[in-house]
Amino acid sequence: MSIPSITSAQINLSYYQRYKTEMNFHSHEEYEIYYFHGGKCNYLIGDQIHVLSPGDLILMNGLTLHCPKIFEHEEYIRTTLHFDHVHFRGILRHMGMESLLNPFFSLQSFRIPFRDNEKEEVEKLFSSMHQFSNKKGVVSEYRFQLAFLDMLAYLYPFCQRSLTYTKDPQSEKEKNVQQVITYLEKHFKEDVNLKQLGEDLHLSKYYLAKIFKDVTGVTIFNYLYHRRINQAKIEFLMNDELTVTELSYMVGFKHPSHFSKVFKDSTGVTPEYYKKRMISQEKNRQNS
């Protein structure tokens, strides 16, 4: 029985990146391993704000809306690894190790704070993958693949445990922004307005608008629209019989034309095109 090979199309490692570029909230189908080497970053995933410390690693299934908030005068050093989970599930199934991917979909997103010896170990694994990825030859390619599988195996026990660790304390401003995100997560399909938001949270709407932009880097409504678009992408995956108009109302937009504009601004394609592409990809997977 043959085991599928791994190509650069199925795994992408960006090692020890120092450059800074502003990112909007986004989602993707690939699973992701994110590691924070140093500097300053608030990472927003779903309805959670993570104030990162060096050595923090996050597992993400990709579909959850996420975005790093970086700071202009602070370093931002990280390693990211994206991989095609459908492809790797097939490989790991042949090897009897399919369970190594369980944390990515059962936990949705999971933060592991590596410190001391464990921090050194996980950084060695990333370094090994980087070294092998830069070398030519079949043997180096094999070793790169094995280093990736070793990474998955190393992380798995940390996800099995009920990790209890002390999070970095949030400031009052971050706590209030956390309340806003939690509120939006519950009400994003409804008609949200700043006045009602302020009244429900017992805080000034002007104060909320300011601190939200300070902490996340985007406005409240920018976040709200990205949350709705992300839900639309999930709904397209779950139910390909939904029309674009039905979906626009379902995720909280009053006008289908506004939904289509925001969707294209966010994804680069129209919702109609995105839906056709998802249906085509699903058929190809079923036939492969």
N, C-alpha and C positions, 0 to 999 in steps of 0.2 A: 504494500500500500504506500503510495507516494505522499510526501508531505509538501504542501505548496511552498514555494520559495518566497522570500521577502525582498521587496524592492523599495526604492525611495518613494514610490507612490503610496506605499502602505505605512511608512513610518518616517517621521521628520524630526530630527534633533537639532535644536538651536541652543548651542552650548555657551554658557557664561557671557550672555549678551549685556553690553553696557549702554548701547545707544538707547535714547529715549524718544518715544513717539506717542502722541496722545491716541488712545483707543476708545471707541464708543462701546457701549454694551453690545455683546455679540454672542452667538452660539454657533455650534458646528456639530456635525455628526461624529467626528472622530473623538475617541477618548483622549484625555490629556493628563500628563504629569507635569506639574509646575513646581519648580524649586527656587526658593528665594535665597540668594547668596549674601546680599547685603544692600545697605542704603535705606531708603524709606519708601513704603508702599502700603496703601490700604487696598485690600482686594475685596471686591463686592461679588458675591456669588449668590444668586437667588435673593433671599431676603436676609442674608447675613453679611456683616462687615467684618473682615479679618484685618486687624492691625498686625502686620507681619513682622517677625523677628528673623534674623539670619538663622538658617537651618530649618525653617518651616517648609513643608512639602504639602501640596494639595493634589488630591486625585479628583478628577472631574469627568463626568460622562459626556460633557460637551454641550448637551442640549439645554442645560440650565444656564440662564442668562448670567454673564459674568463680564467683569471689567476691572483692570487695575487702575487705581488712582495714583498717579506719580506726582512728584513735587519738583518744581523747576530748579531749585538750588540744592537738591539732594541727589546722591547717586541712586541708581536703580539697576541692580545686577541680578540676573535670573537665568535659569535654564528651563526651556520648555521642550516637551516631547509629545507629539501628536501621533496617534496610530489608528489604523483602520481596524476597529474591533471585530467586524464581521470576518475579515480575513484571518485575524489572529485567533479567533475562537475556533476556526477550522483547524489551524495548526495545533493549538493546544489540546483540542479534542483527540486528535490522533495520538498525542503524547500522554493522554490521561491527566492533563493538568488544566482543564477548562475552568476549574474553580478559581484560578488565579485572577480571572477577570470579574469575579462576583462583586468585589467591593465597588467597582465603578458604576454598576447599575443598582445595587442594593442600597448603597450609601449615598448615591447621587453625587455628592461632593464631600470630601473628607480631608481634614487638615491634620497632619502629623508633625509635631514639633520635635525635630531631631536635634540633639544636643551632645556635646562631648564625643565619646567614641562612636556612637551611632551616627552622628553628623559626619565624622571623618569617613565612615564606611560608605554612606550613601553618596558622598562627594567622589569617592574613589570609583564607584560604579558609573557615575556620570562621566568621569574623566576617561575611564576605559572605553566606554561607548564612543566618546569623541575621538579618541586616538585611533580606534579601529575604523571609524567612519572616514577618516582622512587618509587611510592607507589603501593602496590599490591591491588587487589580487583576490582570488576566491577565498583563500584562507582568512584574510582580514574581514571579508564579508561574513563568513561563517562565525567568526569570533564576535563581530558586532551583533549578530543575531542572538548568539548565546549570552552576551552581556545584557541585552535587553530582557531576555527571559530570566536571567539571574536577578535583574532589578525587580521584575514582577514578583519573583519568589521571595526576595528580601522584604518587600513591602507588605506582603500578604499577612504575616503574623501580627504586624502592628494594627492591621484593620480588624483582625479577629478579636483582639483584646478590647475590653471596654476601657479605652484610654481615659484616664482622669488626669488632667493637667490644668494648671492655672493660666488662664488667658491673660494677656496684657490688659490692664484695666482700661476701660473706655473713658474718654473725657465726657463731660456733660453734653457737649455738642454732638459727639459721636453717638451717645445714647439716644438723643432726640432724633437724629437722622435714622438710627435703627428703627425707631418707632414709626417714622414716616414710611420706610421701606416695608415694614411688616404690615402697616395699614394698606399700602398700595397692593401688596401681594393678596390681601383678602378682598379688595374692592376694585381691582383694575378693570373688571368687566363692566363696572358701573359708571355713572356720570360723575366723575371726580372733579371737584373744583377746590381752589385754595381756601376759600372762605369756610367751606364745610370741613376741610381737612384741619384747619386751625382750630375750629370750634371743637371737633372731636378729640383733638390731642391737647386742648387747653393751652395752646401756644399761638403767638402772633403769626399770621400767614406770611408777613414780610420777613420775620425772623426765620421761619422754616425754609422759605425760598433761599435766603442767603446762606444759611449753614449747610443746606443740602448741596448747593453748588460748591461750597468750600471743601466739604468732605469727599464728595463723589466726583467732582469735576464736570457734572452735567446738571441741567435743570430738572426740577421735579417732573415736568411734562415730557421732557426728553426721555427720562427713565420710564415713565408710564407708557409712552408710545413704543419704546423698545420692548417692554414687557408684553404688550399686546401683540406685537409682531412675532415675538418669540413663541407665544402661545399659538398663534396662527400657524406657524411652521410645524409645531407639534400636532395640531389638529389635522393638518394636511397629511401627515404621516399616519395618523390613526384612522382617518376616514376620508378616502379619496372621492367619495360621492358628494361631499359638501361643495356647494357653489361658492364662488368668491364673495358674492353678495351676502349669502347666509353666514359665511365665516366672519365677514366684517362686522356684522351686528353681534355675533356671538362673542367676539373678543372685546367689545366695548366701543367701537366706532359708530358714530351717528350716520355717517355718509360713506358709502362704498368708494366714492371717488377719492375721499381723503385717505381711506385705508390703502387704496392702491398706490397713492403718491408716497405715503410714509413707508409702505412695504418696499417700493422700488428704491427709495432713498437709503433704506437700511440694508437691503440685500443686493442691489444692483440689477435686479430683474423684476418683472411684473409678477403679481401673484398667480396669474394664469400660466405664465411660463414656468414658474417654480413648481406649481402643481403637476404640470405635464412631465417635468423632469423627474420629480419624485416617483410618479407612477412608472415611468420608463425604467428608472434605477431599480425599483422593487421587482419589476418583471424580469430584468436581467439577473437579479440575485436568485430568483426562484428557478430560473432556467439554467443557472450555472451549477 
